[in-house]
Amino acid sequence: MAQPRIPYGINSEEHGDSLALALPDASLVLWETFLPKTEADALFTALLQDTPWRQEMMRMYGKAHPLPRLTAWYGDPGARYRYSGIVNEPLPWTPVLAAVRGRIQAWTGHAFNSVLLNLYRSGTDSLSWHQDNEPELGEAPVIASLSLGQVRLFQLRHRFRKDLPRVDLPLPHGSLLLMKGGTQQYWQHRIPKTSQRVDARLNVTFRTIMP
């Protein structure tokens, strides 16, 4: 199994078909081939075509700016999620998303009541540095992130320890990344822009909204 690109000597450790990333103050596990290619291809096509994608607006310094990606939010009734000034009311689960949720829950042992879909249409679409620490996610969120389509770089940096180097982690088509523990408290992550010509990437992140 190909090793993720983790520079500057940050250790990683393989456990069967998973890769546990040895990062201080965090708990991350990557399954690079969670979905076989044929299943990942079919899911990518179905979600790309059938999702009612939205171009949300966020406010920065008193001005509204379009998010540099398209999004959709699904979940149980009442699973409202607010970030960057955007209030997301959940769409009802589709059979496809419900089936994927069931499979990921059985695989990881964690339950989820909502999912955020992000569509990166090209290299100019991105996700800026942040941590998923909104109050409705609880103190130690568990997030399962399924990547489909174009491989994009997922970067992490520690919020407080400047001695730790940035982590660069390519997320392959059909891979599943599980983040839990202190990851969101101590680490930020992003999907940077790229000047390379790349195809679309679709990210499906399952979460649990607290009452």
C-alpha positions as CSV (number, residue, x, y, z in Angstrom):
1,M,0.0,0.0,0.0
2,A,1.3,3.4,-1.0
3,Q,2.4,5.5,1.9
4,P,0.9,9.0,2.2
5,R,3.2,11.9,1.7
6,I,4.1,12.9,5.2
7,P,7.2,15.1,5.2
8,Y,9.7,16.1,7.8
9,G,9.9,12.7,9.5
10,I,6.4,12.6,11.1
11,N,5.9,8.9,11.7
12,S,3.1,6.8,10.4
13,E,2.3,3.2,11.3
14,E,0.5,0.6,9.3
15,H,-2.2,-1.7,10.8
16,G,-3.5,-4.2,8.3
17,D,-5.3,-2.3,5.5
18,S,-5.4,0.9,7.6
19,L,-2.9,3.6,8.3
20,A,-2.8,5.2,11.8
21,L,-1.1,8.6,11.7
22,A,1.1,9.1,14.7
23,L,0.3,12.8,15.3
24,P,0.6,14.4,18.8
25,D,-2.8,15.3,20.3
26,A,-4.7,13.7,17.5
27,S,-6.3,10.4,16.4
28,L,-6.5,9.8,12.7
29,V,-6.9,6.6,10.7
30,L,-6.8,6.3,7.0
31,W,-8.2,3.4,4.9
32,E,-6.8,4.1,1.4
33,T,-9.0,1.5,-0.3
34,F,-12.2,1.6,1.7
35,L,-14.3,1.4,-1.4
36,P,-13.2,-0.7,-4.4
37,K,-12.7,1.5,-7.5
38,T,-15.9,0.3,-9.3
39,E,-18.0,1.2,-6.3
40,A,-16.2,4.5,-5.8
41,D,-16.7,5.3,-9.4
42,A,-20.5,4.6,-9.3
43,L,-20.9,6.5,-6.0
44,F,-19.0,9.5,-7.4
45,T,-21.2,9.6,-10.5
46,A,-24.4,9.2,-8.6
47,L,-23.7,11.9,-6.0
48,L,-22.3,14.3,-8.6
49,Q,-25.4,14.1,-10.7
50,D,-28.2,13.7,-8.1
51,T,-27.1,16.2,-5.4
52,P,-28.8,19.6,-5.3
53,W,-25.5,21.5,-5.0
54,R,-25.5,25.0,-3.6
55,Q,-23.1,27.9,-3.9
56,E,-23.3,29.3,-0.3
57,M,-22.1,32.7,0.7
58,M,-20.0,33.4,3.8
59,R,-19.3,36.8,5.4
60,M,-15.8,38.0,6.0
61,Y,-15.0,41.5,7.3
62,G,-18.6,42.6,6.7
63,K,-18.7,41.4,3.1
64,A,-20.4,38.4,1.5
65,H,-18.1,36.0,-0.5
66,P,-19.1,32.8,-2.3
67,L,-17.6,29.6,-0.9
68,P,-14.9,28.3,-3.2
69,R,-16.7,25.0,-3.6
70,L,-20.3,23.6,-3.8
71,T,-22.0,22.0,-0.8
72,A,-25.0,20.0,0.4
73,W,-26.1,19.1,3.9
74,Y,-28.2,16.0,4.8
75,G,-29.2,14.6,8.1
76,D,-31.8,13.5,10.7
77,P,-34.6,15.9,11.4
78,G,-33.3,18.8,13.6
79,A,-29.6,18.2,12.7
80,R,-29.0,21.9,12.0
81,Y,-25.4,22.8,11.4
82,R,-23.9,26.4,11.4
83,Y,-20.4,27.3,10.2
84,S,-18.9,30.4,8.6
85,G,-22.2,32.2,9.2
86,I,-24.1,29.6,7.1
87,V,-27.0,27.9,8.7
88,N,-27.5,24.4,7.2
89,E,-31.0,22.8,7.5
90,P,-30.7,19.1,6.7
91,L,-32.1,17.6,3.6
92,P,-33.7,14.1,4.2
93,W,-31.4,11.1,3.7
94,T,-31.3,9.6,0.2
95,P,-31.2,5.8,-0.1
96,V,-27.6,6.2,-1.5
97,L,-26.3,8.3,1.4
98,A,-28.2,6.2,4.0
99,A,-26.5,3.1,2.6
100,V,-23.0,4.7,2.7
101,R,-23.7,5.9,6.2
102,G,-24.6,2.3,7.3
103,R,-21.5,0.9,5.8
104,I,-19.2,3.5,7.4
105,Q,-20.9,3.1,10.8
106,A,-20.5,-0.7,10.7
107,W,-16.8,-0.3,9.6
108,T,-15.8,2.4,12.2
109,G,-18.1,1.5,15.1
110,H,-19.3,5.2,15.3
111,A,-22.8,6.4,14.7
112,F,-23.5,9.6,12.6
113,N,-26.7,11.6,12.1
114,S,-25.6,14.0,9.4
115,V,-23.3,14.4,6.4
116,L,-21.7,17.4,4.6
117,L,-20.9,17.0,0.9
118,N,-18.3,19.3,-0.6
119,L,-17.6,19.4,-4.4
120,Y,-14.3,20.8,-5.5
121,R,-14.9,21.5,-9.2
122,S,-11.3,22.3,-10.1
123,G,-8.0,23.3,-8.6
124,T,-9.3,26.8,-7.8
125,D,-11.9,25.4,-5.4
126,S,-10.5,24.9,-1.9
127,L,-11.1,24.8,1.9
128,S,-9.2,27.2,4.1
129,W,-7.5,26.5,7.4
130,H,-10.0,25.6,10.1
131,Q,-11.0,23.0,12.7
132,D,-14.5,21.5,13.0
133,N,-15.1,22.7,16.5
134,E,-18.6,24.2,16.3
135,P,-20.6,23.7,19.5
136,E,-23.2,21.4,18.0
137,L,-20.4,18.9,17.2
138,G,-19.5,18.4,20.9
139,E,-16.1,18.6,22.6
140,A,-14.4,15.7,20.8
141,P,-16.1,15.3,17.4
142,V,-15.8,12.1,15.4
143,I,-15.8,12.7,11.7
144,A,-15.6,10.1,8.9
145,S,-14.5,11.6,5.6
146,L,-14.9,9.7,2.4
147,S,-13.0,11.0,-0.7
148,L,-14.2,10.5,-4.3
149,G,-12.8,11.6,-7.6
150,Q,-9.6,13.6,-8.1
151,V,-6.8,13.1,-5.5
152,R,-6.3,16.3,-3.6
153,L,-3.9,17.2,-0.9
154,F,-5.3,17.3,2.7
155,Q,-3.0,19.4,4.9
156,L,-2.9,19.5,8.7
157,R,-1.1,21.9,11.1
158,H,-0.9,21.9,14.9
159,R,-2.6,25.0,16.4
160,F,-0.1,25.6,19.2
161,R,3.1,23.7,18.6
162,K,5.0,25.6,15.9
163,D,7.8,23.0,16.2
164,L,5.7,20.4,14.4
165,P,5.8,20.5,10.6
166,R,2.8,20.7,8.4
167,V,1.4,17.3,7.3
168,D,0.6,16.7,3.6
169,L,-1.7,13.8,3.1
170,P,-3.1,12.8,-0.4
171,L,-6.5,11.3,-0.1
172,P,-7.1,8.7,-2.8
173,H,-10.4,8.0,-4.7
174,G,-12.4,5.7,-2.4
175,S,-10.4,6.4,0.8
176,L,-11.9,6.9,4.2
177,L,-10.3,9.1,6.9
178,L,-11.5,8.9,10.5
179,M,-10.7,11.9,12.7
180,K,-11.5,11.8,16.5
181,G,-10.1,12.5,19.9
182,G,-8.3,15.8,20.2
183,T,-7.9,16.2,16.4
184,Q,-10.3,19.1,16.0
185,Q,-9.1,20.8,19.2
186,Y,-5.4,20.8,18.5
187,W,-5.1,20.6,14.7
188,Q,-6.4,22.6,11.8
189,H,-6.8,21.3,8.2
190,R,-7.4,22.5,4.7
191,I,-7.7,21.6,1.0
192,P,-5.4,24.1,-0.7
193,K,-5.8,25.5,-4.2
194,T,-3.6,24.1,-6.9
195,S,-2.4,25.5,-10.2
196,Q,-2.3,22.1,-11.7
197,R,-5.2,21.1,-14.0
198,V,-7.3,18.7,-11.9
199,D,-10.7,17.0,-12.2
200,A,-13.5,17.3,-9.7
201,R,-13.2,15.9,-6.2
202,L,-16.2,15.1,-4.0
203,N,-15.8,14.8,-0.2
204,V,-18.5,13.2,2.0
205,T,-18.0,13.9,5.7
206,F,-20.2,12.2,8.2
207,R,-20.8,13.9,11.6
208,T,-22.9,13.8,14.7
209,I,-24.9,16.9,15.6
210,M,-25.5,17.1,19.4
211,P,-28.9,18.2,20.8
